[in-house]
Amino acid sequence: MPTLFSKIAAGEIPSYKCAEDERFYAFLDINPVVKGHTLVVPRKEVDYIFDMADEDLAAFELFAKRVARAIRTAFPCKKVAQVVLGLEVNHAHIHLMPINTEGDVDFKKHVTLSEDEMKETAAKIREAFK
């Protein structure tokens, strides 16, 4: 059975798309820790990121790097944090978040963005990704 993230990447469930290619898909987290919080997923289902074949993991990280650069362009910040947790959805994924302090990465805190703000955020990242 396809995972939630597979359905999102396939367009079966709506998302705020930030970037994509034939192997990977990036979209805004619907419960963001910070504005610009983006999830990057492989289109090929794999539960645990470290179960990915070496070449797939390398390509995944390179795609995430391009998305991180787009996030940093769209939302100037000191760095873009990368977090890999993977317990809530059984599909490998990377969280990318623009940060200025380590305290910005606190999964107990979230920001609320309107639908228009989510659309605008995704559009800024998409434009910077090109």
N, C-alpha and C positions, 0 to 999 in steps of 0.2 A: 504494500500500500504506500503510495507516495506521501512524503512528509509535507508538513505545512510549507517549508521553504521550497520544496520542489514545485508545489502548486503555485507559490508566489513567482518563482523564476519562470514558470511556464505561462504566466499570465492568467491562470485560473482563479487566483485571488488577487484583488487589487493591491497595489503597493505604490510607494513614492520612489520610482526608479531613479537611481543616481548614475549608474554605469552598467554596461554589460558587454560581453563578447560571447562567442560560441561556447565557452567552457565555464564562465563565471557570471554572477549577477550581484549587483550591489543596490541596496535600497535602504531607506530611512527606517530606523527602529521606531515602532509606533508608540513606544513608551520610553522616550529618550532621556538619557542621563543629562545630556547637554544638547544645545541646538547644533545640528550637524551630525549627530550620532547615527552612524551608518553600519549596516550589517553587510558582510561580503560572504557569499555562499558559492560552493561549486554546484554546477547544474547536475553533475553526477552524484547520486546519493552515497554518502559515507557518513557513518555515525560519529566516529572519533577522528579528529584531524590527524593524529599521528598514525592512523591506519592507512592514510593516503599513500599511494606510491610516491617515491622520492621525486620523480619528475612532475607529478601532479601537484605535490605540496610546494615545490619550487615555483611552478607556474601560478599557483594560488597566491603565494606571497608576493610575487611580482605584480600580479593584478591588483592586490590589496595596496601595494606601494603606489601604484598609479592613482588609485582612488584616494589614498591618504594625501598625495600631492594636490589633488583636486580640492579636497576638503580644506587644506591649508590655504590654498589660493582663494577659495570662496569665503572662508572664515579665518582671517589672519589670527594666528595663535602661536605660542612658543613651539608646540609640538602637536602631533596627532598620536594619541595613545592607541595601542593595539592590545586588546584583551581577548583571550580565548577561554571560554568557560564550557559551554556546550552541554549543560545539564538539562535545560528547559526544553530544548528541541533536539531530537536525535538526528541531527544533520550538522555536519561540520560547519562552523561559521566563525568569522572574525568580527569583533566589535571595533570600529574605528571612531575615535572621539577627539574633536579639537580641544586642547587643554592649555591652560596657562599655569596651573599648579597641579600637584599630585592629588590634591583634594577634589579636583574637578571629576575624578573617576571614583564616584561613590554610587554604587548600584542601589543604595537605600534612598537616594534622592533622585527625583525626576523633574523635568520641566514639562509644562503643558504648552503645546503649540496648537494654534487653530489650524483648520484644514488649509486655509490660504497660506499660513506660515510654513506648513509642511510642504506644500506645492512649491512655494518660493525657494525654500531651502534645497529641495531636490533639484530644482531647475538651476540654481547657482552651482551646485556640485556637477551636474551634467554638463553645463557649459564649460566649466573649468577642466573637465575630463577630456573634452574633445582634443 
